Amino acid sequence: MAEAWHIEPLDKRRVCQKRRRFLPGSPLPLDTLPAEWRELLARWVLRGGNSKWDTLRKDAGVNRVQLADDLLNWLLRHRWAHVVEHREHSAWWPKQVELQQLPQLRAALGLRNKDADAQRWTEIRADLAEQLGDTLAPALLALDDLPPARALSRHDLITALRRWQLTQQNGTRRDFALFARGDTKALSDAEWNWLESLLDLAEVGIERHTPLLLIAAPFTLHLPQGHLDLAAAPDFAALTPASIASIDGLCGTIKHWHLIENRTSFDRQAKRRATDIAIVWLPGFPPGWWCEAMRHLLSLAPAPALLSCDPDPAGIAIALKAAELWQERGLAWQPEKMSVTDLAALPARKTLSDVDRQRLAAIQTENALPPELHELANWMQEHGEKGEQEGYL
């Protein structure tokens, strides 16, 4: 017995040139749909459910046009689609495909429901706004720019970062992926790139590989496995946090520590260092692992510090943060090569950004700002410029 197609004319001409064709009734299950057809149907559903037939055939690709034709016929006979057809040369040709029962179809294909996603994101966002601190607040604004489904899929990364911070975790990217999703390879390249665009991952304790503290010093380190003579290195040594934590003593004395933020400047100074100082690379805003490692070294070799950071608002903030380690032990510290004279003498300077100005305003409220850094902050505020120390150090 032939199936009773419903034919609905869509124009009023005597000889109809446009119609909608479908089988009335409830859709039948998708259980028998081949995997290749399901994949193509999912792409059609993601287009919104009402698309030109030419567009849907292109989704199948030039080598799978017959697959698209067969899938359309299957959808029509199983009551998942209506087709709008045009009459050309005495034959009817599909022009528009209208998928039916989209929420049910999405569920059957394992696709997300847009309205439900939007509602869930609204609820989750309200909770996130109350939980996130200043460091992660920009990530919430970035989530707002994403479609609800993608925001939901990535918000777990932000909540995992929050837990990572609260529990004072430090480690590699694989460590964080395991912490966040239970698998060391669970984050895609796109997700890592997205996180990097929002945050300084090192600042929240996530390194691409095992982090290394770079140091040039006249020390012989005592470790359970033996002794390590840092003075033998022609420039500097690189030590993992675990290696530093295992140091139970050292030989050698220094006049002071010299922390240098700019990597090029650090490399230069390490090669021509004096024999009575220890030079350490300060990797931007000091991450937790670096602070712990440096705190241990300070307990073994307490000495004053010189801090050399870029003459810009971030450089001042970095110096103040690193100086906290010396303040904890009641040791003296002072900025080095961060004067107005150093900045003004640079042949090339950069204009302060809005973020720079905001940071500068916060810095200028510091009560314990050393005179040299206070003068530098005022100069940058007045002239609207900043610099990089590799131009002179």
C-alpha positions as CSV (number, residue, x, y, z in Angstrom):
1,M,0.0,0.0,0.0
2,A,1.5,3.4,-1.1
3,E,2.3,5.9,1.7
4,A,-0.1,8.9,1.8
5,W,2.1,11.9,1.1
6,H,0.7,15.2,2.2
7,I,1.0,17.8,-0.6
8,E,0.6,21.5,0.3
9,P,0.6,23.9,-2.6
10,L,2.7,27.0,-2.0
11,D,1.5,29.3,-4.8
12,K,-1.9,30.2,-6.3
13,R,-1.1,29.7,-10.0
14,R,-3.4,27.3,-11.9
15,V,-0.5,25.0,-12.4
16,C,1.3,25.0,-9.1
17,Q,5.1,25.5,-9.3
18,K,6.0,25.2,-5.6
19,R,4.9,22.7,-3.0
20,R,5.7,21.3,0.4
21,R,5.7,17.5,0.7
22,F,5.8,15.3,3.8
23,L,4.3,12.3,5.5
24,P,2.1,13.2,8.4
25,G,2.5,11.6,11.8
26,S,5.1,11.1,14.5
27,P,8.7,10.5,13.6
28,L,10.1,7.0,13.8
29,P,13.2,6.0,15.8
30,L,16.7,6.7,14.4
31,D,18.0,3.3,15.6
32,T,18.6,1.9,12.1
33,L,20.3,5.0,10.8
34,P,23.9,4.2,9.7
35,A,26.8,6.0,11.5
36,E,27.8,7.8,8.3
37,W,24.3,9.1,7.8
38,R,24.1,10.2,11.5
39,E,27.2,12.2,11.2
40,L,25.9,14.1,8.1
41,L,22.5,14.6,9.7
42,A,24.1,16.1,12.8
43,R,25.8,18.7,10.6
44,W,22.5,19.5,9.0
45,V,20.8,19.9,12.4
46,L,23.6,22.3,13.5
47,R,22.7,24.5,10.6
48,G,19.4,25.3,12.3
49,G,16.9,22.8,10.7
50,N,15.8,24.9,7.8
51,S,18.3,25.0,4.9
52,K,18.6,25.1,1.2
53,W,19.0,21.7,-0.3
54,D,22.0,22.7,-2.3
55,T,23.7,23.7,0.9
56,L,23.0,20.4,2.6
57,R,24.3,18.5,-0.4
58,K,27.5,20.4,-0.3
59,D,27.9,19.4,3.4
60,A,28.1,15.8,2.1
61,G,30.9,16.6,-0.3
62,V,31.2,16.0,-4.0
63,N,31.9,12.3,-3.5
64,R,28.9,11.7,-1.3
65,V,26.0,13.3,-3.2
66,Q,24.1,10.0,-3.4
67,L,24.5,9.7,0.4
68,A,22.8,13.1,0.8
69,D,19.9,12.0,-1.5
70,D,19.4,8.8,0.3
71,L,19.5,10.5,3.7
72,L,16.8,13.0,2.6
73,N,14.6,10.2,1.4
74,W,15.0,8.3,4.7
75,L,14.2,11.5,6.7
76,L,11.0,12.1,4.6
77,R,9.8,8.5,5.0
78,H,10.6,8.4,8.7
79,R,8.7,11.7,9.2
80,W,11.7,13.8,10.3
81,A,11.6,16.3,7.4
82,H,9.4,18.3,5.1
83,V,10.7,19.2,1.7
84,V,9.8,22.3,-0.3
85,E,10.0,21.4,-4.0
86,H,9.9,23.5,-7.2
87,R,8.5,22.3,-10.5
88,E,11.0,22.4,-13.3
89,H,10.6,20.7,-16.7
90,S,7.6,18.8,-15.6
91,A,9.5,17.3,-12.6
92,W,9.7,18.2,-8.9
93,W,13.1,19.1,-7.4
94,P,13.9,19.7,-3.7
95,K,14.9,23.3,-2.9
96,Q,14.5,23.6,0.9
97,V,14.6,21.0,3.7
98,E,12.7,21.6,6.9
99,L,13.7,19.3,9.7
100,Q,11.0,18.4,12.2
101,Q,10.9,17.9,16.0
102,L,14.4,19.5,16.4
103,P,14.7,19.1,20.2
104,Q,13.8,15.4,19.9
105,L,16.1,15.1,16.9
106,R,19.0,16.8,18.8
107,A,18.5,14.5,21.7
108,A,18.5,11.4,19.5
109,L,21.8,12.5,17.9
110,G,23.4,13.4,21.2
111,L,23.4,17.1,20.3
112,R,22.9,19.9,22.9
113,N,19.7,21.9,23.1
114,K,20.4,25.6,22.6
115,D,17.7,26.9,24.8
116,A,18.6,24.6,27.6
117,D,22.3,25.5,27.2
118,A,21.5,29.2,27.4
119,Q,19.4,28.7,30.5
120,R,22.1,26.6,32.2
121,W,24.8,29.0,31.3
122,T,22.9,31.9,32.8
123,E,22.6,30.0,36.1
124,I,26.2,28.8,36.1
125,R,27.5,32.3,35.3
126,A,25.8,33.8,38.3
127,D,27.6,31.4,40.5
128,L,31.0,31.9,38.8
129,A,30.8,35.7,39.2
130,E,30.7,35.3,42.9
131,Q,33.6,32.7,43.1
132,L,36.3,34.1,40.8
133,G,39.0,36.3,42.1
134,D,40.7,39.2,40.3
135,T,43.1,36.9,38.4
136,L,40.3,34.8,36.8
137,A,37.7,37.6,36.4
138,P,38.8,38.3,32.7
139,A,38.1,34.7,31.9
140,L,34.4,35.2,32.8
141,L,34.1,38.0,30.3
142,A,35.7,35.9,27.6
143,L,33.2,33.1,28.3
144,D,30.4,35.6,27.7
145,D,31.7,36.0,24.2
146,L,31.2,32.3,23.4
147,P,28.0,30.5,22.3
148,P,26.3,29.0,25.4
149,A,27.3,25.4,24.5
150,R,31.0,26.3,24.2
151,A,30.9,28.5,27.3
152,L,29.5,25.5,29.2
153,S,32.2,23.2,27.8
154,R,35.0,25.6,28.9
155,H,33.6,26.9,32.2
156,D,34.9,23.7,33.8
157,L,38.4,24.8,33.0
158,I,37.9,28.1,34.8
159,T,36.4,26.4,37.9
160,A,39.3,23.9,37.8
161,L,41.7,26.8,37.7
162,R,40.0,28.3,40.7
163,R,40.4,25.0,42.7
164,W,44.0,24.8,41.5
165,Q,44.7,28.2,43.0
166,L,42.8,27.6,46.2
167,T,44.7,24.4,46.8
168,Q,48.0,26.1,45.9
169,Q,48.9,23.6,43.1
170,N,51.8,24.0,40.8
171,G,52.9,21.8,37.9
172,T,53.0,21.2,34.2
173,R,50.2,21.4,31.7
174,R,49.7,17.7,32.0
175,D,49.4,18.0,35.7
176,F,46.6,20.5,35.3
177,A,44.8,18.5,32.7
178,L,44.9,15.5,35.1
179,F,43.7,17.7,37.9
180,A,40.9,19.3,35.8
181,R,39.6,16.3,33.8
182,G,41.3,13.2,35.1
183,D,43.4,12.7,31.9
184,T,46.8,14.3,31.2
185,K,45.8,14.8,27.5
186,A,42.2,15.9,28.1
187,L,42.7,19.5,27.0
188,S,42.8,20.3,23.3
189,D,45.3,22.7,21.6
190,A,42.4,25.1,21.0
191,E,41.5,25.1,24.8
192,W,45.2,25.7,25.8
193,N,45.4,28.5,23.2
194,W,42.2,30.0,24.6
195,L,43.5,29.9,28.2
196,E,46.9,31.4,27.1
197,S,45.1,34.3,25.4
198,L,43.3,35.1,28.7
199,L,45.9,34.4,31.5
200,D,49.5,34.2,32.3
201,L,49.4,30.5,33.0
202,A,52.8,30.6,34.8
203,E,51.2,33.1,37.2
204,V,48.6,30.6,38.3
205,G,51.2,27.8,38.5
206,I,51.0,26.0,35.2
207,E,54.1,25.5,33.1
208,R,54.4,24.1,29.6
209,H,57.1,21.7,30.9
210,T,58.8,21.0,34.2
211,P,59.8,24.5,35.4
212,L,63.4,25.5,35.9
213,L,65.0,28.1,38.1
214,L,68.0,29.7,36.3
215,I,70.8,30.6,38.6
216,A,74.5,31.7,38.4
217,A,76.1,31.5,41.8
218,P,79.4,30.6,43.6
219,F,77.7,27.8,45.5
220,T,78.4,24.1,45.9
221,L,75.0,22.5,46.6
222,H,74.7,19.5,48.9
223,L,72.0,17.0,47.7
224,P,71.2,13.5,48.9
225,Q,72.7,12.1,45.6
226,G,75.9,14.1,45.8
227,H,77.3,17.6,45.3
228,L,76.7,20.1,42.6
229,D,79.1,23.0,41.9
230,L,77.2,25.8,40.3
231,A,80.4,27.9,39.9
232,A,81.7,25.4,37.3
233,A,79.0,26.5,34.8
234,P,80.4,29.2,32.4
235,D,77.0,31.0,32.4
236,F,74.2,29.5,34.6
237,A,72.6,26.3,35.8
238,A,68.9,25.3,35.5
239,L,67.4,23.5,38.5
240,T,64.0,21.9,38.9
241,P,61.9,22.7,42.0
242,A,62.3,19.1,43.2
243,S,66.1,19.4,43.0
244,I,66.1,22.7,44.9
245,A,63.7,21.3,47.6
246,S,66.2,18.4,48.1
247,I,69.2,20.7,48.9
248,D,70.1,20.2,52.5
249,G,73.1,22.6,52.6
250,L,75.5,24.6,50.5
251,C,79.0,26.0,50.6
252,G,79.8,29.5,49.5
253,T,79.0,33.1,50.5
254,I,77.6,36.0,48.5
255,K,77.4,39.7,49.0
256,H,73.9,39.9,47.6
257,W,71.3,38.2,45.3
258,H,70.5,39.9,42.0
259,L,67.2,39.1,40.5
260,I,66.8,40.0,36.8
261,E,63.4,39.8,35.0
262,N,64.5,40.4,31.4
263,R,65.8,37.1,30.0
264,T,68.3,38.7,27.6
265,S,69.7,40.9,30.4
266,F,69.9,37.8,32.7
267,D,71.9,35.9,30.1
268,R,74.3,38.8,29.7
269,Q,74.9,39.3,33.4
270,A,75.3,35.6,34.1
271,K,78.2,35.4,31.8
272,R,80.1,38.3,33.4
273,R,79.0,38.1,37.0
274,A,81.2,38.9,39.9
275,T,82.3,36.0,42.1
276,D,80.5,37.2,45.2
277,I,77.0,37.5,43.9
278,A,74.2,35.1,42.9
279,I,72.1,36.0,39.9
280,V,68.6,34.5,39.4
281,W,66.2,34.9,36.5
282,L,62.8,36.2,37.7
283,P,60.2,34.8,35.2
284,G,57.7,37.7,35.3
285,F,55.2,37.7,38.1
286,P,56.9,35.0,40.3
287,P,54.8,31.8,40.2
288,G,54.3,29.7,43.3
289,W,57.0,27.1,42.4
290,W,59.6,29.8,41.9
291,C,58.7,31.5,45.2
292,E,59.0,28.2,47.1
293,A,62.3,27.4,45.4
294,M,63.7,30.9,46.1
295,R,62.4,30.8,49.7
296,H,64.4,27.6,50.3
297,L,67.6,29.0,48.8
298,L,67.2,32.1,50.9
299,S,67.0,30.0,54.0
300,L,70.4,28.4,53.1
301,A,72.1,31.7,51.9
302,P,70.4,34.7,53.4
303,A,71.6,38.0,51.8
304,P,70.2,41.3,50.6
305,A,68.7,41.6,47.1
306,L,68.9,43.8,44.1
307,L,65.9,43.6,41.9
308,S,66.1,44.5,38.2
309,C,62.8,44.5,36.3
310,D,61.7,46.3,33.2
311,P,61.0,50.1,33.8
312,D,57.3,49.7,33.2
313,P,54.2,49.4,35.5
314,A,54.3,45.6,35.4
315,G,58.1,45.7,36.2
316,I,57.4,47.7,39.4
317,A,54.6,45.3,40.4
318,I,56.9,42.2,39.7
319,A,59.7,43.7,41.8
320,L,57.3,44.4,44.7
321,K,56.0,40.9,44.6
322,A,59.4,39.2,44.5
323,A,60.6,41.5,47.3
324,E,58.1,40.0,49.7
325,L,60.4,36.9,50.0
326,W,63.1,39.2,51.5
327,Q,60.7,41.1,53.6
328,E,59.5,37.8,55.1
329,R,63.0,37.2,56.4
330,G,63.7,40.8,57.4
331,L,66.4,41.1,54.7
332,A,67.1,44.4,52.8
333,W,66.2,44.8,49.1
334,Q,66.4,47.6,46.6
335,P,65.6,48.2,42.9
336,E,68.6,48.2,40.5
337,K,68.6,49.8,37.1
338,M,65.0,50.8,37.4
339,S,65.5,54.6,37.7
340,V,64.0,57.5,35.7
341,T,67.5,58.1,34.3
342,D,67.6,54.5,32.9
343,L,64.2,54.8,31.3
344,A,64.7,58.3,29.9
345,A,68.0,57.3,28.3
346,L,66.5,54.5,26.3
347,P,66.6,55.2,22.5
348,A,63.2,53.7,22.1
349,R,60.2,53.7,24.5
350,K,56.6,52.4,24.3
351,T,53.3,54.2,25.0
352,L,51.5,53.1,28.1
353,S,48.4,51.1,27.5
354,D,45.1,51.4,29.4
355,V,46.1,48.3,31.4
356,D,49.4,49.9,32.2
357,R,47.7,53.1,33.5
358,Q,45.3,51.0,35.7
359,R,48.3,49.1,37.2
360,L,50.2,52.3,37.7
361,A,47.3,53.9,39.6
362,A,47.2,50.8,41.9
363,I,51.0,50.9,42.4
364,Q,51.0,54.6,43.4
365,T,48.8,53.8,46.4
366,E,51.5,51.5,47.8
367,N,52.7,53.0,51.1
368,A,56.1,51.2,51.1
369,L,57.1,52.0,47.6
370,P,60.9,52.8,47.5
371,P,61.7,56.4,46.5
372,E,63.4,55.2,43.2
373,L,60.3,53.3,42.2
374,H,57.9,56.1,43.3
375,E,59.9,58.5,41.1
376,L,59.8,56.0,38.2
377,A,56.0,55.6,38.6
378,N,55.4,59.4,38.6
379,W,57.6,59.8,35.5
380,M,55.7,57.2,33.5
381,Q,52.4,58.8,34.6
382,E,53.5,62.2,33.4
383,H,55.1,61.1,30.1
384,G,52.9,58.1,29.3
385,E,55.9,56.0,28.3
386,K,57.6,52.7,29.5
387,G,60.6,50.7,28.4
388,E,62.5,47.4,28.5
389,Q,65.7,46.9,30.5
390,E,67.5,44.9,27.8
391,G,68.2,48.2,26.2
392,Y,70.7,49.1,28.9
393,L,71.3,46.1,31.2
